Amino acid sequence: MAYETLLIDIEDQIGTITLNRPDALNAFNNQLMTELTQALDAFEADDDIGCIIITGSSKAFAAGADIKEMQELDYMSAYQDNFITRNWERVTRCRKPVIAAVAGYALGGGCELAMMCDFIICAENAKFGQPEINLGVMPGAGGTQRLTRFVGKSKAMEMCLTGRMMTAEEAERSGLVSRVVPLDTLMDEAKKAARAITLKSRPIVMLTKESVNAAYETMLLQGVTFERRLFHSMFSTEDQKEGMEAFIEKRDPHFKNR
Ligand code: CO8
């Protein structure tokens, strides 16, 4: 499928989506969000893909929702068209792991999209922020909720209320990103992580992702109970038998994704 606002690459079971509206620093207009949803649907349906990477350019992961498109929006059309949720949360429903590889600006909806991914690896030049307050609005795609869970109330509140940006170093220190790497190695590092994931058992990866998300999306007690159920269920898979057998026999496992 041909996209106008995305570049698509599939290699080594890794599907990479590059946001590609360079003139607008990858700001999310309706077309980009629709195409992102279509690309994720296609990757999710493709059995050859075990992990997905979303990235942007070296200058901007994404500078947020397209302000020029949003400017004239009124309340009733925002509500009736279900603006934001219509396409925005597709990445959160992805069952395959999704890595955000962030360089440059990840602002507003750009920061929110990165936080919807399973983890963020960023370049040293990355800048994260929720500057919506400068535009007379607030984050609308989960920013007040997800940022608070990532970095805690004090820092999230300061960022959302002042609109200030966070450097890559601060983002790593406060738990927003898993790792900071030099800009020229960003995609190599993201692909290395993705490759490591694709070599694991696919169902075990999906169950693990579900379980980590439960820690993040539910209370601890529910999360731990949920985790235990999933853990028990893994003993019905052939891959668990193979994985443990291979360890004991001191060889690499040959997972069959069953
Ligand atoms: N929307 C539309 N166009 C943009 C956006 C944007 N968010 N960001 C940058 N652009 C455009 C600029 O207008 C400019 O276009 P032109 O050349 O035609 O004037 C081009 O990209 C380059 O931008 P700058 O000249 O401003 O580049 P600088 O390097 O000087 O500055 C910044 C880079 C600091 C990133 C600056 O562009 C900026 O502040 N951008 C806006 C960031 C922002 O406020 N983001 C939040 C948007 S609101 C939001 O995301 C709400 C999400 C809620 C859910 C979303 C629902 C859809």
Residues whose N, C-alpha, C, O or C-beta is under 5 A from the ligand:
A	BS01	CO8	D23 A24 L25 A27 F28 A63 G64 A65 D66 I67 K68 I84 Y105 L107 G108 G109 P131 E132 P139 G140 A141
